[in-house]
Structure formats: structure tokens, C-alpha cells
Amino acid sequence: MAKIGDGGVPLGEVFVERPVKGRPHAGKVLAAVQAHADDIPFFCAGTIAKLIDEGYTAYLIQTTNDEKCGPTRSIGETILGNERDVEELAKILGFKGVFNLGYRNHLMDGDSPLEIRCRLVFLFRLLKVDTVFTFNPWGHMEENPDHWVTGAAVEAAAWMAGMDKDYPEQLAAGLEPHSVRERYYWVAREGQPYNRVVDIGPWIEKKVASICANKTQGPGGHAGRRLKARLAARGLRLPALDGTDEDADRAYVRLFLLEPFSKLGRLYGLDYAEAFYYVGPQDWSYEIEDYIAKNAVPLR
């Protein structure tokens, strides 16, 4: 289950982010940058749903075309199926828009990092992104080049978007420098660090629905109805899978795919949780003001 965020390692004091009443994040923008159609559903869907409910406007950015992720024989059909799944995912969670960058699946380590970074800087400036979700660019045990290339490009673009001499042609076209202030790096592999867990209990059904939307490559999607049919062929049934095919798919996710998030939640007194390595705003002004308050003397 390491694929879906199990086995993260707490680093330092872990902050528990809990639901907040009202819409305290109104006016703020987040971008979730995934490499593949199943990344957001497994790694951060509950947190995204939480923050959208709390006022964020959200955008989904996908870096690859997912051409190798699905059971169909045709690469074209696989790409189309995953693209449709991502559009459905966006509707379920409430993303305002989707941007597909279209790099070839499993080959991003051969693509120009400068081009990827430039495109992300453009989007961060255009959308005025305040908070970003993606892979930890320094994550341990990461075997998929699409993951670490995406994470590294996001990390570089997040601060570079705020510089006034990088990509001046974008500024000439009317965009303004805009730094990303917060980064949530999700836990994608066993052994990756986290310093923040987010209570996703109230949004667990949104997470279930988002996993079920990932029908082309799974392991959610149609898994419940397929298991139900396989058992029926043997003259068996699981009562938990009774109902429509969609009911069976969602029940399958609850039964077999949510344990890592339940296990993590129990460690912090929650029903379900997602883990992140969080990097907050870099603001040293409070230290300067504190030093002034302690050491300033009247002018003579």
C-alpha cells in the first residue's frame, strides 16, 4: 500500500490541520500538480476538498498524457480514457479548471526541465497561485521519473514565479510576478517525511468518489463491480458489494483502499488523515521587529 501514501515518517513536531468553520481561505488560489490521473485521488483528494470548502479556488495541472497507464490496447484510447477521468475528478472535487501539459508518460526525465519550469511559472503567475500540492522533489524511494521531475519543476517554479527578471516576456504580456507561498508535498512512497497531517474525515466520501473516478488505470474505478462479477461466477457474493455497480465500486474503495489513511488518522486521534511535508511562507520580518523591540534605543 506504499503507493497510496502508507509508511510516511514523521519529521519533527507534526502539526494537525483540522477543519475550520466558514470560508477563511476565500480569495486564495491553490494548484494541485500531478503527473498521473491517480495521484490526486490517492495522495491529497480529501485535503483539496477541505480547502475548497474553506474558500480556495483550485486548479488541476497534469504533467503527463498517461499513455502507459490503462488496460486498453490502444495508446490513444488510454490517453483519452485518463483525460476523461481527470475531467470527472475535477468535477467531483470542485476544481475550477484543468491544464494538461501533455508530456509523455514515464519519459519526463528526458524532457527539458527549463521548458517545464517555464510553463509552470506562467501558470502560477496567470492563476496567482498561493498554495501548491505536488510530489516531494527530495522524496525517498521514488522510482518513477515523472514524479521527481514534476516535483522538482514545481519547487523551482514556485519561487521563481515571484522574480521580476525571470521570463520578462511574460511580464511584458501583462502578467505580474507572483510567488507561491505554501507548498504541501504529499507522501507518495514508504519512508518519505511528513510534518503535517490533515483531518479529512468530513471529506472521506469525496476521496472515495475521486478514487472511483479513476476508471482507466485503477486500482479504484471498476474494481468493485469486477470483484462482484468474479464472485458471482463462483456462486458467491459479498454483502458489502450489494447494490448498483457504482455502489460496489465505492464499497470496494472503503473496504480495501482506505486503511492507510485510517491508520494514519488513528495516530493523531482522527478518523482519516492525509500526510504532507509542509513548507510555509518564508517571512523573517517578525524576527527583525522582535530584535528592534528588544534592542532599539532613543536617538541622542
N, C-alpha and C positions, 0 to 999 in steps of 0.2 A: 504493500500500500504506500510505499515511499513516493510513488507517482503523484499521489494526491495530498501531499503535504505532511505525511506522518514522519516522525523521527527528527523533528527540528530540535535544536539545542538552545536552551535559554542562555542569554548573554547579559550579565549584569542584572540590574533591577528591572523586572518585567512590568510594564505598565498595562493595566487592563482598561481598554476603551469600552465604555458602556453606552447604551442608548441615551440620547439627550432629547428632552421634550422640545417641541416647536421646530423651527427651521433656523438653527443658529448658523448654518453654513450658506444661507441664501446669498446669492451674488458670487459665490466661489465656483470654480471650474475644476473638474478632475478629468484626467485621461488615463485609461487602462490600456497598456500596450502589451499585446500578446503576440506570440509567434504562431500559435495554432488555435483552432476553434475550441479546443477543450481546456485551454489554460485558465481563462477567467472563470468558467463554471467550477472548476475544482479548487483553484487557489484563492479566489477573492470575491466570488459572487455575493456571498452574504454581506460582506463589508461594503461592496459597491451599492447594494440595495439599501443598506442602512444610511449611507451618506447621501444618496439621492433623496431618500425620505426626509433627511435633515436639511435639505436645501441645495445641495450641489447640483449643478448642471454637468452632465457626464458625456464623454465621447469615448468611443472604442477605436483603437488603432491596431490593425493586424499587419504584421510584417511579411508573412509568407502566404503563398497561394494554397498550401495544404495539399499539394498534388499527390503526395505519397501516403496520405492518411485516410484510408477508407477501403471497404471490401470490393468496390466496383472494379471491373477490368479496365475501363477507360479512364485515363488521366483527366480528360476533360469533364467527365461525369463526376469524378471525385472532387475536382475543384469547385464545380457548380454546387454539388451537394453541401460541401462545407461552407460555401459562401451563403447559401440559403440558411444553414444552421446558425451562422453568425448573425444574420439579419433577425432571425427569430429570437436569439439570445438577447439582442439589443432591445427588442420589444418587451421581453419579459422583465428585464432589469430596469428599463427606463432610460437607456442611452439616447441622447438627442441625435447623434449621428455616428456613422461608421466610415472609417477611412481604411481602404485596403492598399497596402504598398506593393504587394504582388511579387515579392522576391521568391525564388524557387525553394521549395521545401527541402531541408537538410543540406542546402548548399550556401547558406548565408556567410559562412566563413570564407567564401570565395568572392563575395560582393564587396564593393568599395565601402569601407567604413565612413569615408568622407561624405559620400552621397547619402547614405542612410542618416547620418547625423544632420546633414543639411536639411533633409526633408522633415526630420523631426523638429529641428529648430523652427522651421517655417510653420509647422502646425502648432507648436507651443506658443509662438508669437500670435498667430492668427486667432487661436481659440482662447488666448490669455489663460493658459493652464496654471493653476495654483498648486495642484497636488497630482502626483503621478503614481501609478501602480505598475510594476513590472517585475522581471526576474532580478535577483541579486547578481550584479555583474561579477562579484567576487565569491559566488556561492560554491561550496564544496560539492564534489561528486557529480558535477554536471557533465553529462556525456553528449548532450545534444547541442551542436554548434549554433543552431538557430536561437537557442535560449541565451547563451552567454553573449552572442553578438548583439542580440536585441537589448539585453540589459546594459551592456557597455555603451551602446549608442544612445540609449535613453539617459544614462547618467551624465554623459558628456553634453548632450543637447540641453539638459535641464538647467545647467548654469550658464552655458554659452548663449542661450536664447536671450539672456539679460544683458549681454555685452553690446555696446554701441558701435563697435568696429568689426564685428563678425557678420559676414554676409550683408554688406551695406546695400546691395541691390534690393534686398527685402525691405529695408527701411525706406529706400527711395520709392518703393512701390506703395508705401503707406503704412506698413507695419511698424510697430514700436518694440523696443527691447522689453522682454518680459521674462523674468526668471521664475522657474518652478521652485516653490518654497518648501514643499514637503514631498518626501518620497517614501512609499510603502513597498519594500522589496519582499515579495511573498516567499514562503518556504516551499521549494519545489523538490528537494531531494533530502534524503536522510543525512543528518549531520549539519545542515545549514542553520545558521544562527537566527534567533529572533529576540527582540526586546519589547515587543508589543503583541498582545492578543486582543482580538476584537470580539465582543459578545454578539453573536449572530443568531441567537435563539429566536427572537421575534421574526427573523427573516429566513428561517431554515426552509420554509416551503418555496421561497423564491430561489434558493440554491438548488433544491430538488428539481424544480421546473427548468432551471438553466442547464443542469446536467442532462435532463431528459431531452432538451432541445438539440443536444449534440448527437444527432442520429447517424451521421455518416461515419464517424470514427469511433464512437463509444468512449468508455465502456458503459455509459448510461443508455441513452437513446432507446432502442427497441429491445434491450436485454430482458426486460420483464416478460414481454409477450412471447419472446423466443423461448425462454425457460418454461413458461406456461404451456406452450405448444409441445415442447420436448417431453414434459412430464405427461401430458395428455396422451401422447403416442404410446406411453408405457402404462396407461391406465391409472395415472396418479395425478394429484393436484396439491398445490399448496394453498390453503385457505387465504393466506395473506395476499395472494395474487388474484383473487376473485375480482370480478367486475369487468370493466372495459379494458382494452389493450393499453390505453393510456394509464388507467388505474394500476395495471400490472407493472408498467414501466416505472411509475413513481414509487410503488411499493418496493420494487427491486432496489432502487436507489436508497430508500430508507433502511432496508434490511442489510445491504451488503457494502454500501459505499460511504456511509456517513460515520462509521466508527472512529476513524482518525480524528474527526472534528469533535465528536462526543468525548473521546479520550482526552484530547487537549482541553476541552471545556471543563471536565471534571477536576483537572489540576488547579483550576482557578475559580472553582465554585460556580461554573456556568453550565448550561445545557449543551451548547455548541459554541465553538470558537474557531477563528482563523488566526494564523500566526504570521507576523511580519517583522523584518528588520526595518525599523522606522528611523528616518533621518529628518529632523525638523529644521525650521528656519535657522540660519546662521546669523544671529544678531548679538553683537558684543556690546551694544550701546549701554545695556544695563550695568555692565561691569565698569564702564567709563564713568557713568553717573554715580555709581556706588563709591568709586575711588574719589571723585570730586567731593561728594558729601562728607567723606571721612578726612580729606586732606587739604581742601581749599582753605585759604586764609585771606583776610581782608587786604586790599591793596593799601600800601603805605603812601 
